[in-house]
Amino acid sequence: MAEKKLPPHLHLDTLAVRAAVDKSQYGENSEALFLSSSFVQPDSATAARRFAGEEEGYIYSRFTNPTVASMEKRLAALEGMEDAIATSSGMSAILLLCMGLLKAGDHVVCSQSVFGSTIKLIGGEFGKFGVESTFVSQTDVAQWKAAIKPNTRLLFAETPTNPLTDVCDIRALADIAHNAGALLAVDNCFCSPALQQPVKFGADIVIHSGTKYLDGQGRVIAGALVGPEKLIADKFIPVMRSAGMSLSPFNAWVVLKGMETLGIRMEAQSQRALELAQWLEAHPKVERVYYPGLKSHSQHELAMAQQSGRGGAVVSFDVKAADADTARKNAFHVVDATQLMSVTANLGDVKTIITHPASTSHGRLTEQQRTAAGIRQNLVRVAAGLEHLDDLKADLSRGLDTL
């Protein structure tokens, strides 16, 4: 019996459950896990055509695997884009992005507020190979425009940013990039396609750390690039085939299963984060709260327009401190006083996570770089999970109320 084809124009929650490659001959309802390093070819001529890219077919799991292909197809469908290529981690996705698009003498304009490792990779590692980079304010469109050079090939933004949840105007940056003959890449890790589809605002490429909300339960490391089919085929697959920063089939299968509950998780976790942010904003020991869902957030209206009316699941806040000497001490006190939250630098889990960004996720940056990004020593980041809100408030109160 022929397999049913999905009808067009399905809702995101439906695509999150149903979009995948065709079933095998066994008709499995849950997508199969293909743990095979290679695939047997029917004959030499077919093998030759497939290795030459003249015929579709699975060859070697470094760059072709049915389970990985299912994860890629589902993610592309959720982002409303043509294709995706899965990688071994979110950072390897950014590595693949830069290796596929840039060469010595090219120039990148990047937000100065992106994840610390992204700054290190673009500004440091690729600088060794002659790629220029300029880091600008996340929110100042004029700085992005002024940074454009004749050799600019890529604009890179993360929205909202980690950890201060700064939001960039995706449409404005897309216009700047396209007017310069460059591409705009957007890291959509914090929102996931459940809340934000950057392609709707002109982004050319979307980056994911599947480790975060796509998996949703802190089980595996994964990454992906999502974009036009031709760009994936021409620029990224050749690099993947040679360099091998590929995602394992098992990790792809875990993320594939995680995406099935993405919509309901993001809705529930975003609601908890909003209520937690409102509670923190009223707490006497909190100096400032950073959360796009709050009206006090400087880009609140833009965030609500781009993020389907939700602020996401990450809340950061500055603990009150008398001076610079006590800032780090007070932040550590709040983190260490928690009994429920997990002290780790990851995010996207159903378990609520708390961390001190200045000494963890952004600890390798210089103090000057952290200052430029607005990351102070009294900053605490919380990624809301699915525990009861009252329990999360009580956990933070253990530290805040005893400062």
N, C-alpha and C positions, 0 to 999 in steps of 0.2 A: 504494500500500500504506500502510495506517495506521501511524503511528509507534508503537513499543512504549512503554508507560507503565512507569515505574519501579515495582517492587514496594515495599510498605511495609517499614518497620523495617530499613533498610539500615545497615550500619556506616559510621562516619565516613569511613574511607579510601575507601569506595565512593562516598559522596556527593561527596567532594572531586573525584572524577573524572567523575561522571555527572550531578549535579544542574545543570540549566540550563533555559533556555526551549526550546520546541519547535524542531526543526530547520526550516530553510527548505525550499522545494520541491525543492531540489537534494540534500537528504539528506546534508549534510556530516557527517563523523565528528568532526572538530575544530570547535568552536564558531566560527561565522563572525564576522568583524570588519566591522561595518556603519559605514563611514566616510561618513556622510551627515548633513548639518545638519538636513534636514527630510525628511518622508515624504509622498508623494502620496496624497491622499484619493480614494476612488472617485467621490464626488459631494458636493454641498454639504450635503445633509441628514446624511450620515455625518460630514462634517467638523464640523458644528454639534454633533452628539451627542458626538463625541469631545472637542472643546474644552470642552464643558460637563461632561465627566466622566460622561456617561450611558452611554457605550459604550467598551469597551477598544479600544486601537489606538495605534499610534505616530504622533506628531505632529511633535515638534521635539526635537532631541537635548539641549537644555538640561534637559529633564525626562523624556523618553521615548526610549529607544534599546534595540534588542534585545540588543546586546552588553553594555551596562551592566545590563540586566535579568537577563541570565544570571549576571553576577557577583553581583548582589544575591540572586538565588534560591539560588545555591550557598552563599554566606556565611550566609544565614538558615538553610539546611538544616544546615550545620555547627554553628551555634550552638544548634540545636534551637528556633528561634524562628520566628514566622510570616512576617516580612517584613524587608526591609532597604532602605536608601536610600544610594546611593553618593555620595561627595563628592570634591572636587578634592584634598583632603589630610586628614590626621588632625585638624589644627587646625580646618579648615573644618567637619568633622563636629561638633566641640564648639561651634563658632559656630552651626551649624544647630540643635543641641540647645538652646542657650540662647535663640536667637531664637524657636524654636518653642514653648518651654514657659514663658518668663519675661516679665514686664512690670515696669514701674516699681513699686516698693513690694514686690516679691517678695524672698525671702531664699533663699540657697543655703548649705548646709554642705558644705565641701570639705576633703579631706585637705591638710595643709600640706606633704606630701611628694610631691605630683604633679609632673609635668613643668613646668619653669620657664615655658614659654609658656602653659600652662593656668592657672597662677597669675596671670600677667599679664592674660590674657583675662578670666577670671572676676572677679578682684579689682580689676583696673584698668579695662579697657575697658567692661565692663558696669556698673561702678560709676558711670561718667559718665552712664548713662541711668537711674539710680535703683534698680538692683538691688543689694541688700545681700548681703554675703558674710561668712561666718565660717570661718576656717581652723583645723582641729583636728588633734590627733595621729592619725596613720594607725591606730595600734594600740589606742588607749584608747577603748573603746566608751562609757565614761561621759562623755567629752568630747563625743562625737557627740550623745549623748542630751541633755546639758546645753545644747548649742548650739541646739536646736530652738526655734523661735518660732512664734507663730500664723500668720505669713506665710511660713513655710518651704514651699517648693514642690519643692525638689530637693536630694538628697544625691549628691555626686560623689566617687568613689573610683577609684584606679588600683591594681591589685594583680596582681603585685608592683609596687612603685614603681620609678621611674627616678631615681637609680641604685642606691639602697641595698636594693632588693628587700624592703622592708617589706610584709607581707601583712596585709590587713584581713579581718575575719570578715564575709563577704558576707551570711550569713544574719542575723546580729545587726543589721547596718546596714539590711537590707531590712525587718526588723521595726520598727525605729525609724522609718524613712521611712513605712511604711504606717500605723503607729499615728498618725502626724502628718498623714496625708492627702497625703503627698508621694511622689515617685518616687525610686528609686535607679538611678543610672547608673554603670556600671562600665567603665573603660577596660581592655580585655583585650589590649592590645598585646603585652605581654611573653610571655604564654602562648599566645595564639591559641586557637581552639576545639579544636586538636589536644590541648591539655593541660587546658583549663579552659572550662567552660560556665557562666557566672555565673547564667543563668536557672534552673539546677537549685537554686540557693541563694536564689532570690527576687528577683534583679535584674530591673528592668523594662526597661532599655535597656542595650545593650552598644555601646561605642565602639571603633572600630578605626582605626589608622593602617595602611592597606594597604601603605604604603611599606615596612613592616618584614617580618614573617614571612609575610604572605599572598602578597606578591610573592616574597620570599626571595632575590632576586639583585640588589637595589639598582638596579633599572632605572627605576622610575617612582614618582611621588608619587600617593597615593590615600588615601581615607578612607571610612568608612561608619558609619551608625547601624543597629543591629539591634533590633527590638522587635515589639510586637503590631501586626497589620495595621491596626487602626483608629487607633492612635496615629500610625503612619507616615502614613496617609492624611489624618487630620484636622489634625495639628500640623506635620508636616515637609514633605510634598509641596507645600502651598501656599506655604511660604517658599522652597523650592527653585525653584518655578516663577517666583516673582517676583525672587528675589535671584540665582539662577544660579550657586551655588557647586558646579556639577555636575562629575562626572568625565568626562573625555574617553573616547570609545569605545575608542581605542587603549590608553590606560592601563588601562581596565577589562578589555580582552582580555588584556593582559599579566598582570594580577593573577589573572584567571580561570585562565590556564595555570599560574601559580605555585601556586595552591591545589591542583593535582593532585598535587603532591609534598609537601604540607604535613606530613602525618603522619610520613613517613619522615625528612624533614629535621629536624623538631622532636625526634624520638627520637634521632637521631644527634648533633645539636648539643647537646642536653641532656646526653647521656652524656659528651661532651667537656668541657662546662662543669663537670659534677660532678667529674670526675677532675682537671681543672685547679684547681678550688676546693680539693680535698683536698691537692693538691701545694702550692698557695700557703699553705694554713693551716700547713703544716709548714716553710715557708721562714723562716729566721732574720731576714730583712730585711722581713718583712711583719708589721704590727702586728695587723691584723684582716681577716677575710674576710667578705663579705656574700653569702650564697647560700642560698636556701631549702632546697636539697637537703642541706645540712650539718646534722648533729644539733646543732651549736653555734648555729645560727640560732634566734633567740628565738621565731619562729613556725613552726618546722619541722613540727610535727605538724599544725597547721592547714593549712599549705601543701601537705603531702602529701595531705591529705584533699580539698582543693579543686582541686589541680592534677594529678590522676590519678597521684599518686606520683612526679612528676618536678619538678625544680627550675627548668626552663627553661634558656635558653642564655646568660644574662647573669650575669657574676661581677664584683663590685666589691671592691676591697681598699684598705686604708690602708697606705701605705708608711711604714716607721719613719723618724722624724725626731727629731733632738735637741731642736728647739725650733720655734716658729711660723715663724721666719725661714727655716728650711731645709725646711719641709714642702712648699711649692710647688716649690722647686728640686729636691727628691728625686723628686717625682711626675713633673715634666717630664723628669728624667733617665731614668726608667724608660720613659716613653712614647717619647722621642726615640732611645733606644738600640735599639729594635726595628727589624729589617730586613725582617720578613715581614708583620707586622700593618699594617693600614691605619689611619692616624691621621685619623679623621673622627668626627663626632658621631652618625652614623647607627647603626643596628643592624638585625639581622635578615637580614644578607647571608650567603651561603655563604663569603665572605671574612671572616676574623676582624678585628674592629675594636677599636681601643683609643683612649681619649680621657680628658681631664682635665675632669670635669664642672663643677668650680667656675669654670672659665674658658670653657666652651663651652655645653653644654646648659642650664646654670643660671647662666651668666655675667651675665645681665641682672637677676638678683635682687639685692636688697640683702644685705649681709653678715649682717644680722639674719635675713632670710628663709632664707638658706643655713644659718645656725646652727640655726634652728628645725627645719629639715629634716635636720640631721645631716650636711650636706655640707661636709667640711673640705678644706683646700688640699692635703692629702697623699693624697686619694682618687683612685684610678684605676679606670676601668670597662673591662671587656673583654666584648665580645659574641662568643662562640665561633662560629666557622664550621665548615667541613668539612675543614680541613687536618689532617694527622696530628698527634696529641696531642704526640708527642715534639718535633716542630718548633715547636709553640706554647710548650712549656716552655722550649726552648732560646732562643726569641726573648725571652721575659720574663727569662730568666736573664742576658741581655746587660746589662740595666740593673740588676736586683736584685743580682747578684753583684759589681757594680762600684761600689756605693754607698759 
